[in-house]
Amino acid sequence: MSYISIGDMAQTYMIRRQNTQLETTATRLAQELSTGRTSDVAKRFSGDFTMVSSIETSLKSLEAYKSATNEAAHFATSMQTSLERVQHQTTAAVSALLLTGNSASQTQIQNTASDVRQKFDAVVSALNTQVGGRSIFAGVATDGPALASADSILADLQIAIAGQTTAAGVETAVDNWFNTPGGGFETSGYLGSSTPLAPFKIGVTQEADLPFTAANSTVRDTLKGLALAALVSEGALAGDLSEQALLLRNAGNELLSVQDKQTEMRAGVGTVEAQIDTVFAQTVSEISGLEIVKSELLSVDLYGAASELEEVQTQLETLYALTARMSRLSLVDFLR
């Protein structure tokens, strides 16, 4: 009978290699048990990553749409909040202005006009709202305010009504400033762009369109009504209480007529908000579904992995015991 002997160095190398293999296997199995996923994707799919790559590509695309949807939702919510403030200020102004009678005293007229002046400031501020450093009512010119300051607008209007001695004259001058193409409002009042903001791409075929700007006719009519009353606080028709009172009442009627338009404008934003919510829910659902499919494709049999890990640990313990025993051998022990 022939024997094949293994030298000490070769034996040591063999033991180390076995040890390394067992430790590598144990590490892999421990990782799979902790994550629930295979650590050798190439082996699982025999090198064909088509399905997994397709899922990951879809997930990246959906995550991008989800981010865009979140941005659109934030934009739309901010628009709705701003328009709500505008409508609230308008409603409050109407109540005060329509109560101004022909016999109103100078103090009553000034108090009412000053109150509406503050509301005018609040409305301009609301329309100049920014989200993440971007104006929401300035069209594509998001890097600056949508409107000039309330002080600046009223200063321009004071120049426009110079020389007017009747409420009708003031109304005509203010109407021309706001509504004449290329007039005061378009050249110095509205600072945004005539090009509306591009729709948000929130899905493969879905877009959230928020084209509302401070140049909108509803916004102009709102600003015009508030400005008519605010000009009284700046000295318009000074000394003629009856004409001032008439101007305040007419301003109230102007604002009363625009309230339905404000509601329609807010409803338009609300429709887009609802669309965004629906698309967001669909996107989240699709992401969840793909994550489940991906998890199932990469999952491991936890019971099988645990049994295999236990077996490998037993082999390691046996190898450690054998190595320790061999390290204690000596020539004397061998000759006994």
C-alpha positions as CSV (number, residue, x, y, z in Angstrom):
1,M,0.0,0.0,0.0
2,S,1.4,3.4,-0.9
3,Y,1.0,6.6,1.2
4,I,0.9,10.2,0.1
5,S,2.4,12.5,2.8
6,I,1.8,16.2,3.0
7,G,4.6,18.5,4.1
8,D,4.1,20.8,7.1
9,M,4.0,23.9,4.9
10,A,1.6,22.4,2.4
11,Q,-0.6,21.2,5.3
12,T,-0.5,24.6,6.9
13,Y,-1.5,26.2,3.6
14,M,-4.4,23.8,3.1
15,I,-5.7,24.4,6.6
16,R,-5.5,28.2,6.1
17,R,-7.3,27.9,2.8
18,Q,-10.1,25.9,4.3
19,N,-10.3,28.3,7.2
20,T,-10.6,31.3,4.8
21,Q,-13.2,29.5,2.7
22,L,-15.3,28.7,5.7
23,E,-15.0,32.2,7.2
24,T,-15.9,33.7,3.9
25,T,-19.0,31.5,3.7
26,A,-19.9,32.2,7.3
27,T,-19.7,36.0,6.6
28,R,-21.8,35.7,3.5
29,L,-24.5,33.7,5.3
30,A,-24.5,36.0,8.3
31,Q,-25.0,39.0,5.9
32,E,-27.8,37.2,4.1
33,L,-29.5,36.4,7.4
34,S,-29.3,40.0,8.5
35,T,-30.5,41.6,5.2
36,G,-32.7,38.8,4.0
37,R,-31.1,39.2,0.6
38,T,-28.6,37.2,-1.4
39,S,-25.1,38.6,-1.4
40,D,-24.3,36.9,-4.7
41,V,-26.7,38.5,-7.2
42,A,-24.7,37.3,-10.2
43,K,-25.0,33.7,-9.1
44,R,-28.8,34.1,-8.4
45,F,-29.5,35.3,-12.0
46,S,-26.7,33.4,-13.7
47,G,-25.2,36.6,-14.8
48,D,-28.3,37.9,-16.5
49,F,-29.2,41.2,-14.7
50,T,-31.9,42.3,-17.2
51,M,-34.9,41.9,-14.8
52,V,-33.2,43.5,-11.8
53,S,-31.7,46.3,-13.9
54,S,-35.2,47.0,-15.4
55,I,-36.7,47.2,-12.0
56,E,-34.0,49.5,-10.6
57,T,-34.3,51.8,-13.7
58,S,-38.0,52.0,-13.1
59,L,-37.5,52.8,-9.4
60,K,-35.1,55.6,-10.2
61,S,-37.5,57.1,-12.6
62,L,-40.4,56.8,-10.2
63,E,-38.3,58.4,-7.4
64,A,-37.5,61.3,-9.7
65,Y,-41.3,61.8,-10.4
66,K,-42.0,61.5,-6.7
67,S,-39.6,64.3,-6.0
68,A,-41.1,66.5,-8.8
69,T,-44.6,65.7,-7.4
70,N,-43.5,66.8,-3.9
71,E,-42.1,70.1,-5.4
72,A,-45.3,70.6,-7.3
73,A,-47.4,69.9,-4.2
74,H,-45.4,72.4,-2.2
75,F,-45.8,75.0,-4.9
76,A,-49.6,74.4,-5.3
77,T,-50.2,74.5,-1.5
78,S,-48.3,77.8,-1.2
79,M,-50.3,79.2,-4.1
80,Q,-53.5,78.2,-2.4
81,T,-52.5,79.6,0.9
82,S,-51.5,82.9,-0.7
83,L,-54.8,83.2,-2.6
84,E,-56.7,82.3,0.6
85,R,-55.0,85.3,2.3
86,V,-55.8,87.5,-0.7
87,Q,-59.5,86.5,-0.6
88,H,-59.7,86.9,3.2
89,Q,-58.3,90.5,3.0
90,T,-60.7,91.3,0.1
91,T,-63.7,90.0,2.1
92,A,-62.8,92.1,5.1
93,A,-62.2,95.2,3.0
94,V,-65.6,94.8,1.3
95,S,-67.4,94.8,4.6
96,A,-65.7,98.0,5.7
97,L,-66.0,99.9,2.4
98,L,-69.7,99.2,1.7
99,L,-70.6,100.6,5.2
100,T,-69.1,104.0,4.3
101,G,-72.1,106.3,4.0
102,N,-72.5,109.7,2.4
103,S,-72.5,111.3,5.8
104,A,-69.3,109.6,6.9
105,S,-66.9,111.9,8.9
106,Q,-63.4,112.6,7.8
107,T,-62.1,110.4,10.7
108,Q,-64.3,107.5,9.6
109,I,-63.2,107.9,6.0
110,Q,-59.5,108.0,6.9
111,N,-59.8,105.1,9.3
112,T,-61.4,102.9,6.7
113,A,-59.0,104.0,4.0
114,S,-56.0,103.4,6.3
115,D,-57.4,99.9,7.1
116,V,-57.7,99.0,3.4
117,R,-54.2,100.4,2.9
118,Q,-52.9,97.8,5.3
119,K,-54.9,95.1,3.5
120,F,-53.4,96.3,0.2
121,D,-49.9,95.8,1.7
122,A,-50.9,92.3,2.9
123,V,-52.2,91.3,-0.5
124,V,-49.1,92.5,-2.3
125,S,-47.0,90.6,0.3
126,A,-49.1,87.4,-0.3
127,L,-48.6,87.6,-4.0
128,N,-44.9,88.0,-3.6
129,T,-44.6,84.7,-1.7
130,Q,-41.6,82.6,-2.5
131,V,-41.0,78.9,-2.1
132,G,-37.4,77.8,-1.9
133,G,-36.3,81.2,-3.2
134,R,-38.7,81.0,-6.1
135,S,-41.6,83.5,-6.6
136,I,-44.8,81.6,-7.2
137,F,-46.8,84.2,-9.0
138,A,-44.1,85.7,-11.3
139,G,-44.3,83.2,-14.2
140,V,-40.9,81.9,-15.3
141,A,-39.2,84.9,-13.7
142,T,-39.0,83.1,-10.4
143,D,-35.8,84.8,-9.2
144,G,-37.5,88.1,-8.3
145,P,-40.7,89.4,-6.8
146,A,-43.9,89.2,-8.8
147,L,-45.0,92.7,-7.8
148,A,-43.4,96.0,-7.0
149,S,-43.8,97.0,-3.3
150,A,-47.2,98.4,-2.2
151,D,-45.6,101.8,-1.6
152,S,-44.1,101.9,-5.1
153,I,-47.5,100.9,-6.8
154,L,-49.4,103.6,-4.8
155,A,-46.7,106.2,-5.6
156,D,-47.1,105.5,-9.3
157,L,-50.9,105.7,-9.0
158,Q,-50.7,109.0,-7.2
159,I,-48.9,110.4,-10.3
160,A,-51.5,108.8,-12.5
161,I,-54.5,110.4,-10.7
162,A,-52.8,113.8,-10.3
163,G,-55.3,116.6,-11.2
164,Q,-58.4,114.4,-10.8
165,T,-61.1,116.0,-8.7
166,T,-63.9,113.4,-8.8
167,A,-64.3,109.8,-7.8
168,A,-65.1,108.9,-11.4
169,G,-61.9,110.6,-12.6
170,V,-59.8,108.7,-10.1
171,E,-61.4,105.4,-11.0
172,T,-60.8,105.9,-14.7
173,A,-57.1,106.8,-14.2
174,V,-56.6,103.8,-11.9
175,D,-58.4,101.5,-14.3
176,N,-56.2,102.7,-17.2
177,W,-53.0,102.2,-15.1
178,F,-54.0,98.6,-14.3
179,N,-55.6,97.5,-17.6
180,T,-54.0,99.4,-20.5
181,P,-51.7,97.1,-22.4
182,G,-48.2,98.3,-21.8
183,G,-49.5,100.6,-19.2
184,G,-48.3,101.3,-15.6
185,F,-49.1,97.9,-14.2
186,E,-47.4,96.0,-16.9
187,T,-44.3,98.2,-16.9
188,S,-43.7,99.0,-13.2
189,G,-46.3,97.1,-11.2
190,Y,-45.9,93.6,-12.3
191,L,-42.3,92.5,-12.2
192,G,-42.7,88.9,-13.3
193,S,-42.7,87.3,-16.7
194,S,-45.6,87.2,-19.2
195,T,-44.6,83.6,-19.8
196,P,-46.3,81.3,-17.2
197,L,-44.3,78.7,-15.2
198,A,-43.7,75.5,-17.2
199,P,-45.9,72.6,-16.0
200,F,-44.3,70.2,-13.5
201,K,-43.6,66.8,-15.0
202,I,-45.0,64.5,-12.3
203,G,-45.4,61.3,-14.3
204,V,-44.8,59.6,-17.6
205,T,-47.9,61.3,-19.1
206,Q,-49.0,63.5,-16.2
207,E,-48.2,67.2,-15.7
208,A,-49.2,69.6,-13.0
209,D,-49.9,73.0,-14.7
210,L,-49.9,76.1,-12.4
211,P,-49.9,79.0,-14.9
212,F,-51.4,81.5,-12.4
213,T,-49.5,84.8,-12.1
214,A,-50.0,88.2,-10.5
215,A,-50.7,89.6,-13.9
216,N,-54.0,87.5,-13.9
217,S,-57.1,89.7,-14.5
218,T,-58.6,88.5,-11.2
219,V,-55.5,89.6,-9.4
220,R,-55.4,93.0,-11.2
221,D,-59.1,93.7,-10.3
222,T,-58.4,92.8,-6.7
223,L,-55.4,95.1,-6.6
224,K,-57.3,97.8,-8.4
225,G,-60.2,97.7,-5.9
226,L,-57.9,97.8,-2.9
227,A,-55.7,100.6,-4.4
228,L,-58.8,102.8,-5.0
229,A,-59.5,102.9,-1.3
230,A,-55.8,103.0,-0.3
231,L,-55.3,106.1,-2.4
232,V,-57.7,108.0,-0.1
233,S,-55.4,107.4,2.8
234,E,-52.6,108.9,0.6
235,G,-54.6,112.1,0.1
236,A,-56.7,111.4,-3.0
237,L,-59.7,113.8,-3.3
238,A,-58.6,115.6,-0.1
239,G,-61.1,118.0,1.2
240,D,-64.1,116.5,-0.6
241,L,-65.6,114.0,1.8
242,S,-68.5,113.1,-0.3
243,E,-66.3,112.1,-3.3
244,Q,-63.9,110.3,-1.0
245,A,-66.9,108.3,0.5
246,L,-68.1,107.6,-3.0
247,L,-64.7,106.4,-4.1
248,L,-64.6,104.0,-1.0
249,R,-68.0,102.6,-1.8
250,N,-67.1,102.1,-5.4
251,A,-63.9,100.4,-4.4
252,G,-66.0,98.1,-2.2
253,N,-68.3,97.2,-5.2
254,E,-65.3,96.6,-7.3
255,L,-64.0,94.1,-4.7
256,L,-67.4,92.6,-4.3
257,S,-67.6,91.8,-8.0
258,V,-64.2,90.1,-8.0
259,Q,-64.9,87.6,-5.2
260,D,-66.4,85.0,-7.4
261,K,-63.4,85.2,-9.7
262,Q,-61.1,84.7,-6.7
263,T,-63.1,81.6,-5.8
264,E,-62.8,80.3,-9.3
265,M,-59.0,80.9,-9.3
266,R,-58.6,79.1,-6.0
267,A,-60.7,76.2,-7.4
268,G,-58.4,76.0,-10.4
269,V,-55.4,75.6,-8.0
270,G,-57.4,73.1,-6.0
271,T,-58.1,71.0,-9.0
272,V,-54.3,70.8,-9.6
273,E,-53.7,70.0,-6.0
274,A,-56.2,67.0,-6.2
275,Q,-54.4,65.8,-9.4
276,I,-51.0,66.0,-7.7
277,D,-52.3,64.0,-4.7
278,T,-53.7,61.3,-7.0
279,V,-50.5,61.0,-9.0
280,F,-48.4,61.0,-5.8
281,A,-50.5,58.1,-4.4
282,Q,-50.1,56.2,-7.7
283,T,-46.3,56.8,-7.7
284,V,-45.9,55.6,-4.1
285,S,-47.9,52.5,-4.8
286,E,-45.8,51.7,-7.9
287,I,-42.6,52.2,-6.0
288,S,-43.9,49.9,-3.2
289,G,-44.9,47.2,-5.7
290,L,-41.6,47.2,-7.5
291,E,-39.7,47.2,-4.2
292,I,-41.7,44.1,-3.2
293,V,-40.9,42.4,-6.5
294,K,-37.2,43.3,-6.2
295,S,-37.1,42.0,-2.6
296,E,-38.7,38.7,-3.6
297,L,-36.2,38.3,-6.5
298,L,-33.2,38.8,-4.2
299,S,-34.6,37.2,-1.0
300,V,-33.0,34.1,0.6
301,D,-34.5,31.2,2.4
302,L,-33.8,32.3,6.0
303,Y,-34.3,28.8,7.5
304,G,-32.0,27.3,4.9
305,A,-29.4,30.0,5.4
306,A,-29.5,29.6,9.2
307,S,-29.0,25.8,8.9
308,E,-26.1,26.3,6.5
309,L,-24.5,28.9,8.8
310,E,-24.8,26.5,11.7
311,E,-23.1,23.8,9.7
312,V,-20.3,26.1,8.6
313,Q,-19.7,27.2,12.2
314,T,-19.5,23.5,13.2
315,Q,-16.9,22.9,10.5
316,L,-15.0,26.0,11.7
317,E,-15.0,24.8,15.3
318,T,-13.8,21.3,14.1
319,L,-11.0,22.9,12.1
320,Y,-9.9,25.1,15.0
321,A,-9.8,22.1,17.3
322,L,-7.8,20.1,14.8
323,T,-5.4,23.0,14.2
324,A,-4.9,23.4,18.0
325,R,-4.3,19.7,18.4
326,M,-1.7,19.6,15.6
327,S,0.1,22.6,17.0
328,R,0.7,20.7,20.2
329,L,2.4,17.7,18.5
330,S,6.1,17.1,19.1
331,L,8.7,14.4,18.1
332,V,8.4,12.9,21.6
333,D,4.6,12.7,21.3
334,F,5.0,11.2,17.8
335,L,7.5,8.5,19.0
336,R,5.4,7.4,21.9
